[in-house]
Amino acid sequence: MEAIATVADQVKICREYALLGNYDASLVYFDGVLAQIQHTLRTRHDPHAHAQWVRAKEELAAEMQLVKDIAYELRGFREAPGTRREREREPAPRSALGDGYDQDMRSAAASALGDGYDPDVWPASSTHAPRRPFARRASSGAGGR
């Protein structure tokens, strides 16, 4: 039970640092949490508990990858334009929602755009009907311009 409480506290700290924009500190805590989970996995012999810890580790690794991606993009904003070199990046882990989730989303987007309709893009403007010229006011002649 102590391991669960410690991991829960450290995960809260990871997420809090990430929310506050301190991504490097968040990544340090994520590393610590994942190491502690790995240690717990070596000591657990219950198959059900082992499966739950493995799932938690995978979900936290995916969350850590998101924080890494944010930190990577943020570092890119700090560099001068045109000097950014493509760094070696770790491949993103598979979606925690399932292997086919990303592909399902892409195919749904492609089928929605199959007819060329995109709700985020305004349609091309139609040809404008000729506008009526403004009616000129008749001058009153007295004191008006």
N, C-alpha and C positions, 0 to 999 in steps of 0.2 A: 504494500500500500504506500510505503514511503516513496517508492520510485514514481508512482503515478502523481503524487502531490508535487514532487520536485519537478517533474517534466511539465506539469500543468503550469507551475509558477514560471518556469523558464520560457515556456511558449508565450505566456502573457507578456513577459519582458521583451521577447523577440518582436512580437506584433506591435507593442507600444513604441519601441524604438523605430520600427518601420513607419508607423503612422506619424511619428514626429519628424521623419525625414533623416534620421540617423541610421542610414542603411548599413554602414560598415559595422557599427556596434550590433545591429540586428543580425547581420551575417555571422558574427562571432558567436552570439548566443545560439543561433540555429546550428552551427557546427557543434557546440557543446551539447545541445539537446539530441542531435542525431547520434553523437558518440555515446551518450547515456542510454539511448534506446538500443543501440547496437550492443552495449554491455548487458542490458536487460535481456535482450534476445538470447545471448549466450547462456544466461543463467536460468531461463524459463524452460520447463520441460512439459508444461501443459500445452497441448496442440491448439486448443481454442484461444488461450491467452497469447500464444506465440503468433497466431494468425492476426489477432487484433493489433499487436505491436508492429507487425510487419506492415499492415495497412496504415497505421498511424505514421510510421516512418516514411512510407511512400508519399502520403499526403503532405507531410512536412517538407519532404525533399522538393515536391512540386511548388510549394509555397516559397521555399528558399530560392528556387530558381526564378520565380517572379521578382523577388527582391533583388537578386543578382542582375536581372535584366533592367530593372529600374535604375540601379546604381550605375550600370554600364551606360545607359542613355544619359544619365545626369553628368557623368564624366565627359561625355561627348559635347555637352553644352559648354563646359568649362574650357575646352580647347579652342584655339583660334580656328576660324573657318578655313577649310581647305587643307588643314594639317592633320586631320584625323586619319589615322591608319586603321585599316581593318584588323582588329585583334582576333586572336583565336578565341572562340567562344565555345563554351560547353554546349552540346546539343540539349535542347529542352526535353525534359522527360515527357513521356506520354501523358495525355490528359488524365486527370484523376477521375474524370467522368466516364471513362471507357475508351477503348481503342478506336472505335468507329465514330466517336463524337465529332472530332474535327472534320472528318470526311463528310459526315451527315450534314454539318453546317455549311460546308462548301457546296455540296450538291443542292441543298435547299436554296442557297443564294443564287446558284447558277440557274436553277429552274425558275426562280422568281424574276431573274433578269433576262430570261430567254426571249421575251418579247420586247426587250429594250427598255422596260419600265424600271426605273429606280426611284423609290419614294424620297430619297435624299437629294435628288437632282431635279431642279425646276425644269419644266418642259420648255422647248424652244419657243420664243415669242412668235405669236402669229403675226401675219402682216397687218400693219396698222391701217385702219380705215382713215381716209383723209379727214383731217380735223376741220371743223368749221372755223372760219376766221372770226376773231372777236368782233362783236358788234361795236361800232364806234358810237360814242355818245354824241348826241347833237349838242352843240354848245349853246348855252342860253344867251349868249351875246352880251349880257350885262355883267361886267366885272369878272367874268370867267376868262380863262386863258384861251 
